[in-house]
């Protein structure tokens, strides 16, 4: 899971930077996906560096992913109904979808790890 977390973190950082440039560097809020990506990246680094903290780091990363998905989609969906062609709206929707996928993969990983531990 740390590898997946690192990948999604890097993708979100790229999304934030591209969104910021795409919007003409007029709004720092376009970097919000990069902020969430940076948090995921830090969690991945902690998980790889410290085996004892791995479980906590991955749970924190998925929690951050869930909060980000809810926030991005709560703002992105209503805005898309008005004008889906705006770069900010597309960035919010992309962030929300990416984080939903990440959370689903994280939950699936947690379930697999628990089953492996209990022998089911």
C-alpha positions as CSV (number, residue, x, y, z in Angstrom):
1,X,0.0,0.0,0.0
2,X,2.9,2.5,0.5
3,X,3.7,2.2,-3.2
4,X,0.1,2.9,-4.2
5,X,0.0,5.9,-1.7
6,X,3.3,7.3,-3.2
7,X,1.9,6.9,-6.7
8,X,-1.4,8.7,-5.9
9,X,0.5,11.4,-4.0
10,X,2.7,12.1,-7.0
11,X,-0.3,12.1,-9.3
12,X,-2.1,14.6,-7.1
13,X,1.0,16.8,-6.9
14,X,1.2,16.8,-10.7
15,X,-2.5,17.6,-10.9
16,X,-2.1,20.5,-8.6
17,X,0.8,22.0,-10.4
18,X,-0.8,21.5,-13.8
19,X,-4.1,23.1,-12.5
20,X,-2.2,26.0,-11.1
21,X,-0.4,26.6,-14.4
22,X,-3.6,25.9,-16.5
23,X,-5.5,28.6,-14.5
24,X,-2.8,31.2,-15.4
25,X,-1.3,31.1,-11.9
26,X,-4.0,33.4,-10.6
27,X,-5.3,31.3,-7.7
28,X,-3.2,29.4,-5.1
29,X,-6.2,27.3,-4.4
30,X,-5.5,25.4,-7.6
31,X,-2.6,23.8,-5.7
32,X,-5.0,22.1,-3.2
33,X,-4.6,18.7,-5.0
34,X,-0.8,19.1,-4.6
35,X,-1.2,19.7,-0.8
36,X,-3.2,16.5,-0.5
37,X,-0.7,14.7,-2.6
38,X,2.2,15.9,-0.4
39,X,0.4,14.6,2.7
40,X,0.0,11.2,1.0
41,X,3.6,11.2,0.0
42,X,4.7,11.9,3.5
43,X,2.5,9.1,4.8
44,X,4.1,6.7,2.2
45,X,7.6,7.8,3.3
46,X,6.8,7.2,7.0
47,X,5.3,3.8,6.2
48,X,8.4,2.7,4.3
49,X,10.8,4.1,6.8
50,X,9.2,2.7,10.0
51,X,7.6,-0.7,10.0
52,X,6.0,0.0,13.4
53,X,4.3,3.1,12.1
54,X,3.3,1.6,8.7
55,X,-0.3,0.7,9.8
56,X,-0.9,4.1,11.3
57,X,0.6,6.0,8.4
58,X,-1.6,4.0,5.9
59,X,-4.7,4.5,8.0
60,X,-3.9,8.3,8.2
61,X,-3.4,8.4,4.4
62,X,-6.7,6.8,3.6
63,X,-8.5,9.1,6.1
64,X,-6.9,12.1,4.4
65,X,-7.9,10.6,1.0
66,X,-11.5,10.2,2.2
67,X,-11.7,13.8,3.5
68,X,-10.2,15.1,0.2
69,X,-12.6,13.1,-1.9
70,X,-15.6,14.3,0.0
71,X,-14.4,17.9,-0.1
72,X,-13.5,17.9,-3.8
73,X,-16.7,16.2,-4.9
74,X,-18.9,18.3,-2.6
75,X,-17.6,21.4,-4.4
76,X,-16.9,19.9,-7.8
77,X,-20.3,18.2,-8.6
78,X,-22.5,21.3,-8.0
79,X,-20.0,23.4,-9.9
80,X,-20.0,20.9,-12.8
81,X,-23.7,21.2,-13.1
82,X,-23.3,24.9,-13.7
83,X,-20.2,24.9,-15.9
84,X,-18.0,21.8,-16.2
85,X,-15.6,23.3,-18.7
86,X,-13.8,25.5,-16.1
87,X,-10.3,24.2,-15.3
88,X,-10.9,24.5,-11.5
89,X,-14.0,22.3,-11.8
90,X,-12.3,19.7,-13.8
91,X,-9.4,19.7,-11.3
92,X,-11.8,19.3,-8.4
93,X,-13.6,16.4,-10.1
94,X,-10.3,14.7,-11.0
95,X,-9.0,15.0,-7.5
96,X,-12.3,13.7,-6.1
97,X,-12.3,10.7,-8.4
98,X,-8.6,9.9,-7.9
99,X,-9.1,10.0,-4.1
100,X,-12.2,7.8,-4.3
101,X,-10.2,5.2,-6.2
102,X,-7.4,5.5,-3.7
103,X,-9.7,5.1,-0.7
104,X,-11.3,2.0,-2.3
105,X,-7.9,0.5,-2.9
106,X,-6.9,1.3,0.7
107,X,-10.0,-0.3,2.2
108,X,-9.5,-3.4,-0.1
109,X,-5.9,-3.5,1.2
110,X,-6.9,-3.3,4.8
111,X,-9.5,-6.1,4.4
112,X,-6.8,-8.3,2.7
113,X,-4.3,-7.6,5.4
114,X,-6.8,-8.5,8.1
115,X,-7.8,-11.7,6.4
116,X,-4.1,-12.7,6.0
117,X,-3.6,-12.0,9.7
118,X,-6.6,-14.1,10.8
119,X,-6.0,-16.8,8.3
120,X,-9.4,-16.5,6.5
